[in-house]
Amino acid sequence: MKLLLRKDIPNLGLCGDVVDVSPGHARNYLLPHHLALEPTKANLKAIEEDKKIAAAEREKRRAMLLETQSRLESVEVTISAACTPEGHLYGSVGPREISSALIDEGHSVHPDQIKMTHNFKEVGTYQASVVLADDISTEVKVWVVAEKQLEEEEQASETEVTHGTDASPAEAQPVGGEINPGSPAADEQSD
């Protein structure tokens, strides 16, 4: 079934294109959402304004993607992950973690835009491709480092154990078996 597109649709066509689609796709998606029309002469003339708007939106989006590409060219992100002493990660670092690190630094990059052949499974320095459009891409340097937080928590818990107990002075028993007259232990002995 031939339809005239009113908007740009990824993997199908641009606004103003006449495309051939299955009848089910046309009936269930394109026509009810007002994304396409019958390709009549009247509709071809009426779509001219939509084509201009779509072209302006494409140019605006392309300019924004080029700006994002230039900002990402020299970006390096550091991702800390739990690992073994040999540097093997317990999990892996993939597009979702890289995207999150880039967003934390103020770059709007979706995980789908990060293309990797495999996830990173060891501590080290890697390059990840960021594909913003078919012809707009860049590389981002990713540092995967050992997570220090676990070591710091272990050291903090050891410090608490060696520097004192949680017992209050009233509950502490004196050395040598002596009992203070006002302590709970003296009340127990007098009974």
C-alpha positions as a printed Julia matrix, in Angstrom:
191×3 Matrix{Float64}:
  0.0    0.0    0.0
  1.4    3.39  -0.99
  1.21   6.3    1.49
  2.46   9.86   1.64
  4.42  10.54   4.86
  3.49  13.66   6.86
  6.45  13.35   9.26
  9.95  11.91   9.26
  9.78   8.26  10.37
 13.03   6.43  11.13
 13.73   3.43   8.88
 10.77   4.34   6.66
 11.21   7.74   5.05
 11.15  11.53   5.28
  8.22  13.9    5.22
  6.8   14.13   1.69
  8.09  10.7    0.61
  5.69   8.24  -0.95
  6.46   4.87   0.63
  5.17   1.36   0.19
  4.03  -0.22   3.48
  1.99  -3.23   4.49
 -1.75  -2.64   4.82
 -1.65  -3.6    8.5
  1.08  -1.07   9.31
 -0.84   1.63   7.46
 -4.2    0.79   9.03
 -2.98   0.2   12.6
 -0.23   2.79  13.0
  0.44   5.34  10.28
 -3.12   6.44   9.44
 -4.58   6.52  13.02
 -1.6    8.55  14.27
 -1.89  10.98  11.32
  1.65  10.19  10.18
  0.64   9.44   6.59
 -2.03  10.22   3.98
 -3.28   8.77   0.72
 -0.98  10.05  -2.04
 -3.56  12.11  -3.96
 -2.76  15.3   -5.9
 -4.56  17.42  -3.27
 -2.58  15.8   -0.44
  0.7   16.23  -2.32
  0.02  19.99  -2.53
 -1.18  20.18   1.08
  1.93  18.44   2.41
  4.29  21.2    1.16
  4.04  23.14   4.46
  4.7   19.97   6.47
  7.79  19.32   4.33
  9.19  22.78   5.13
  8.57  22.31   8.85
 10.16  18.84   8.79
 13.21  20.14   6.89
 13.68  22.94   9.46
 13.41  20.42  12.31
 15.97  18.15  10.61
 18.42  21.05  10.27
 17.9   22.09  13.88
 18.42  18.52  15.1
 21.52  18.09  12.94
 23.03  21.31  14.31
 22.34  20.1   17.86
 23.95  16.7   17.11
 27.03  18.36  15.61
 27.35  20.54  18.72
 27.05  17.44  20.93
 29.7   15.7   18.81
 32.15  18.58  19.22
 31.62  18.63  23.01
 32.21  14.86  23.24
 35.42  14.76  21.19
 37.82  15.13  24.13
 35.63  13.74  26.9
 36.96  11.14  29.31
 34.79   9.44  31.91
 35.82   7.4   34.93
 33.65   4.52  36.08
 34.45   2.73  39.33
 33.38  -0.88  39.62
 33.82  -3.7   42.11
 36.56  -6.07  41.01
 38.9   -8.82  42.12
 42.47  -7.98  43.18
 43.58  -9.06  39.69
 41.35  -6.41  38.09
 38.52  -8.61  36.76
 35.17  -6.92  37.27
 32.43  -8.77  39.13
 29.96  -7.44  36.56
 30.71  -5.48  33.43
 30.65  -1.91  32.17
 28.36  -1.41  29.19
 26.47   1.31  27.34
 24.12   1.99  30.26
 26.98   2.73  32.7
 28.84   4.85  30.16
 25.69   6.81  29.34
 25.05   7.39  33.04
 28.62   8.67  33.54
 28.28  11.01  30.54
 24.94  12.33  31.81
 26.56  12.98  35.22
 29.09  15.18  33.41
 26.34  17.09  31.59
 26.29  15.31  28.2
 22.96  14.05  26.89
 23.81  10.61  25.51
 21.31   7.74  25.42
 22.59   4.17  25.96
 21.35   3.25  22.46
 23.81   5.78  21.0
 26.83   4.01  22.52
 28.07   1.24  20.25
 30.4   -1.42  21.65
 31.49  -4.82  20.35
 31.53  -6.16  23.93
 31.15  -4.91  27.5
 34.29  -4.07  29.46
 35.09  -6.79  32.02
 38.46  -5.65  33.35
 39.97  -2.54  34.87
 41.62  -0.43  32.18
 41.25   2.31  29.58
 38.9    1.81  26.64
 37.37   3.68  23.7
 33.61   3.67  23.19
 31.91   4.88  20.02
 29.05   7.34  20.37
 26.89   7.29  17.23
 24.57  10.3   17.27
 23.33   9.86  13.67
 24.27   7.78  10.63
 27.02  10.22   9.67
 27.75  11.84  13.07
 29.85   9.87  15.55
 32.77  10.29  17.93
 34.9    8.35  20.39
 34.84   8.7   24.19
 37.66   7.54  26.46
 36.42   5.36  29.33
 38.54   4.69  32.42
 37.35   1.66  34.38
 38.88   1.75  37.86
 38.64  -0.43  40.97
 35.95   0.65  43.39
 37.57   2.19  46.49
 34.35   2.52  48.47
 34.4   -1.11  49.66
 37.93  -0.75  51.03
 37.03   2.5   52.8
 33.98   0.92  54.42
 36.04  -2.0   55.68
 38.64   0.38  57.17
 35.89   2.45  58.84
 34.32  -0.65  60.44
 37.73  -1.81  61.73
 38.31   1.63  63.27
 34.99   1.47  65.14
 35.81  -1.96  66.57
 39.27  -1.01  67.84
 38.41   2.42  69.29
 35.62   1.58  71.66
 32.46  -0.23  72.53
 28.87   0.87  72.61
 28.35   0.0   76.32
 27.37   2.91  78.55
 29.38   3.56  81.77
 26.44   2.57  84.0
 26.31  -0.89  82.4
 30.08  -1.48  82.5
 31.18  -3.97  85.13
 34.19  -2.94  87.24
 37.36  -4.96  87.06
 38.08  -7.27  90.01
 34.5   -8.21  90.83
 33.7   -5.06  92.85
 30.12  -3.86  92.64
 29.17  -0.21  92.88
 26.28   0.36  95.29
 24.15   2.22  92.68
 24.67  -0.23  89.8
 22.06  -2.7   88.55
 24.36  -5.56  89.59
 24.15  -4.4   93.27
 20.36  -4.55  93.08
 20.53  -8.09  91.75
 22.83  -9.22  94.59
 20.68  -7.68  97.31
 17.63  -9.73  96.21
